């Protein structure tokens, strides 16, 4: 019997957002005859909710590392790197697959140090912290470039994301594959009916569903809707 490939998915935090849910989908939908998947994640903000209980219900083997967090803190980040390294060394993984910048940088460097055969990273979107001209942005871009150098493969969830990363000098074109995120349709109630609002019946209805965070560009949405209101 061919032994299963051991895969470790590393994400910065396991909260109720798109990337963590995508990680859980990978952990539960990869061929169980071929892969043995585990997830390592850090701590998130309380206001972002938690997917830890759902992960347990779905039978995902998880490891929580509180030192791994979104905020930049050199001392805490060094502690997180050392903890990830210890975990990867003892886990004897064949593949380490990272998501989001913080987990992506620390996880890939730890995997390289531990001698993991295959190191993969997925870029899930444009990262505002990388776009600036200040010192922090320049340092973070250099970190992304360094991590790309030790990556066996890079995944972008869209062609736009791939082009954006390449424009910043992150990775080489031949490293990238564009793989859109799959969506588990069974998670949604397709029979759900919304109550018709009398004051919008027969008129265009625009809405937004997502995180109230800067990178979602809600300021642009509000500006655009105000212009639409004037025109229609």
C-alpha positions as CSV (number, residue, x, y, z in Angstrom):
1,X,0.0,0.0,0.0
2,X,1.3,3.4,-0.9
3,X,1.6,5.6,2.2
4,X,-0.5,8.7,2.4
5,X,1.1,12.1,1.8
6,X,1.1,14.1,5.0
7,X,-0.1,17.7,4.4
8,X,0.0,20.6,6.9
9,X,-2.2,23.6,6.1
10,X,-1.0,26.7,7.9
11,X,-3.3,29.8,8.2
12,X,-2.8,32.9,10.4
13,X,-6.2,32.6,12.1
14,X,-9.1,30.2,12.0
15,X,-11.9,32.8,12.0
16,X,-15.2,33.2,10.1
17,X,-13.7,34.5,6.9
18,X,-13.2,33.2,3.4
19,X,-9.6,32.0,3.6
20,X,-10.0,30.0,6.9
21,X,-13.1,28.3,5.5
22,X,-11.3,27.5,2.3
23,X,-8.5,25.9,4.4
24,X,-11.1,23.7,6.1
25,X,-12.6,22.8,2.8
26,X,-9.2,21.7,1.6
27,X,-8.6,19.7,4.8
28,X,-11.9,17.8,4.3
29,X,-12.1,17.4,0.6
30,X,-8.7,16.3,-0.5
31,X,-8.7,12.6,-1.4
32,X,-8.6,10.8,2.0
33,X,-7.1,7.7,0.2
34,X,-4.1,9.8,-0.8
35,X,-3.7,12.6,1.7
36,X,-3.6,13.0,5.5
37,X,-4.3,16.6,6.2
38,X,-3.8,18.6,9.4
39,X,-4.3,22.4,10.1
40,X,-2.2,24.7,12.2
41,X,-3.6,28.2,12.9
42,X,-3.1,31.1,15.2
43,X,-5.4,33.3,17.2
44,X,-7.9,35.7,15.7
45,X,-9.8,38.7,17.1
46,X,-12.9,37.8,19.1
47,X,-15.1,40.0,16.8
48,X,-14.1,37.8,13.8
49,X,-15.8,34.7,15.3
50,X,-14.2,31.2,15.4
51,X,-14.1,28.1,13.2
52,X,-12.4,25.9,15.7
53,X,-15.6,24.1,16.8
54,X,-16.7,23.6,13.2
55,X,-13.2,22.2,12.4
56,X,-13.7,19.7,15.2
57,X,-17.2,18.8,14.0
58,X,-15.8,18.2,10.5
59,X,-13.1,15.9,11.9
60,X,-10.2,18.1,11.0
61,X,-7.0,17.5,13.0
62,X,-6.0,21.0,14.2
63,X,-3.2,22.6,16.2
64,X,-3.6,26.0,17.8
65,X,-0.6,28.3,18.1
66,X,-1.5,31.5,20.0
67,X,1.8,33.2,19.1
68,X,0.8,33.2,15.5
69,X,-1.2,36.4,15.0
70,X,-1.9,39.0,12.4
71,X,-0.3,42.0,14.1
72,X,3.4,42.6,13.5
73,X,5.5,41.9,16.6
74,X,9.1,40.8,16.1
75,X,9.4,39.1,19.4
76,X,6.1,37.2,19.2
77,X,6.7,36.4,15.6
78,X,10.0,34.9,16.4
79,X,8.4,32.7,19.0
80,X,5.7,31.7,16.5
81,X,8.4,30.8,13.9
82,X,10.2,28.6,16.4
83,X,7.0,26.9,17.4
84,X,6.0,26.2,13.8
85,X,9.5,24.8,13.1
86,X,9.2,22.4,16.1
87,X,5.8,21.3,14.9
88,X,6.8,20.8,11.3
89,X,10.0,18.8,12.3
90,X,8.0,16.4,14.6
91,X,5.1,16.2,12.1
92,X,7.2,14.7,9.3
93,X,5.1,16.4,6.6
94,X,5.5,15.8,2.9
95,X,3.8,19.1,2.0
96,X,3.4,22.4,3.8
97,X,0.7,24.6,2.3
98,X,0.5,28.1,3.7
99,X,-2.1,30.9,3.4
100,X,-2.1,34.6,4.2
101,X,1.1,36.7,4.6
102,X,2.1,36.1,8.2
103,X,1.5,32.3,8.1
104,X,2.9,32.3,4.6
105,X,6.2,33.8,5.6
106,X,6.9,32.1,8.9
107,X,5.4,28.8,7.7
108,X,7.5,28.6,4.5
109,X,10.7,29.5,6.2
110,X,10.1,26.9,8.9
111,X,9.2,24.3,6.3
112,X,12.4,25.1,4.4
113,X,14.5,24.8,7.6
114,X,12.8,21.5,8.4
115,X,13.6,20.1,5.0
116,X,9.9,19.6,3.9
117,X,10.0,18.3,0.3
118,X,7.2,20.5,-1.1
119,X,6.3,24.0,0.0
120,X,3.2,25.7,-1.4
121,X,1.6,29.1,-0.8
122,X,-1.7,30.5,-1.9
123,X,-2.1,34.3,-2.4
124,X,-5.8,35.0,-1.8
125,X,-6.0,38.6,-2.8
126,X,-4.4,42.0,-2.9
127,X,-2.7,42.8,0.4
128,X,-2.9,46.5,1.4
129,X,0.1,46.3,3.6
130,X,2.3,45.4,0.6
131,X,1.1,48.3,-1.6
132,X,2.6,51.2,0.3
133,X,5.8,53.2,-0.1
134,X,6.7,53.3,3.6
135,X,9.4,51.3,5.2
136,X,7.0,48.6,6.6
137,X,5.6,47.9,3.2
138,X,9.0,47.6,1.6
139,X,10.1,45.2,4.3
140,X,6.9,43.1,3.9
141,X,7.4,43.0,0.1
142,X,11.0,41.7,0.7
143,X,9.7,39.1,3.1
144,X,7.2,37.9,0.4
145,X,10.0,37.8,-2.2
146,X,12.2,35.8,0.2
147,X,9.4,33.3,1.0
148,X,8.6,32.9,-2.7
149,X,12.2,31.8,-3.3
150,X,11.8,28.8,-1.0
151,X,8.4,27.9,-2.4
152,X,8.0,24.8,-4.7
153,X,4.8,26.3,-6.1
154,X,2.7,29.4,-5.8
155,X,-1.1,29.6,-6.2
156,X,-3.1,32.7,-7.1
157,X,-6.9,32.6,-6.7
158,X,-7.2,34.8,-9.9
159,X,-5.2,36.1,-12.8
160,X,-5.4,39.6,-11.3
161,X,-3.8,38.4,-8.0
162,X,-1.1,36.6,-10.0
163,X,-0.3,39.7,-12.0
164,X,-0.3,41.9,-8.8
165,X,2.2,39.6,-7.0
166,X,4.5,39.5,-10.1
167,X,4.4,43.3,-10.4
168,X,5.9,43.4,-6.9
169,X,8.6,41.0,-7.8
170,X,7.1,38.2,-5.7
171,X,8.0,34.9,-7.4
172,X,8.6,33.9,-11.0
173,X,5.8,33.5,-13.6
174,X,6.6,29.8,-14.0
175,X,6.0,29.2,-10.2
176,X,2.4,30.3,-10.4
177,X,-0.8,28.4,-11.0
178,X,-4.2,30.2,-11.0
179,X,-6.7,28.1,-9.1
180,X,-10.0,29.9,-8.2
181,X,-11.3,29.0,-4.7
182,X,-14.0,26.3,-4.8
183,X,-17.3,26.9,-2.9
184,X,-19.1,24.2,-1.0
185,X,-22.7,24.7,-2.2
186,X,-24.1,22.4,0.5
187,X,-23.1,25.0,3.1
188,X,-25.8,27.3,1.7
189,X,-29.6,26.9,1.9
190,X,-30.7,27.1,-1.8
191,X,-34.3,27.1,-0.8
192,X,-34.1,30.2,1.3
193,X,-36.5,32.9,0.2
194,X,-36.0,36.5,1.1
195,X,-39.0,38.6,2.1
196,X,-39.8,41.1,-0.7
197,X,-39.4,44.7,0.6
198,X,-42.4,46.8,-0.5
199,X,-40.4,49.9,-1.2
200,X,-37.9,48.2,-3.5
201,X,-40.3,45.9,-5.4
202,X,-39.7,46.2,-9.1
203,X,-36.6,48.3,-8.7
204,X,-32.9,47.3,-8.8
205,X,-31.6,46.1,-5.4
206,X,-28.0,46.4,-4.5
207,X,-26.4,44.9,-1.4
208,X,-23.2,43.8,0.2
209,X,-22.4,40.7,2.3
210,X,-18.9,40.4,3.7
211,X,-16.4,41.7,6.3
212,X,-16.5,45.4,7.3
213,X,-12.8,45.7,6.8
214,X,-10.6,48.1,4.8
215,X,-9.5,45.8,2.1
216,X,-13.1,45.1,1.0
217,X,-13.3,48.7,-0.4
218,X,-16.7,49.6,1.1
219,X,-15.7,53.3,0.8
220,X,-15.7,52.7,-3.0
221,X,-19.0,50.9,-2.9
222,X,-20.7,53.7,-0.9
223,X,-19.3,56.3,-3.3
224,X,-20.5,54.4,-6.3
225,X,-24.0,53.8,-4.9
226,X,-24.4,57.5,-4.2
227,X,-23.6,58.2,-7.8
228,X,-26.1,55.5,-8.9
229,X,-28.7,57.1,-6.7
230,X,-28.3,60.4,-8.5
231,X,-28.5,58.7,-12.0
232,X,-31.4,56.4,-11.3
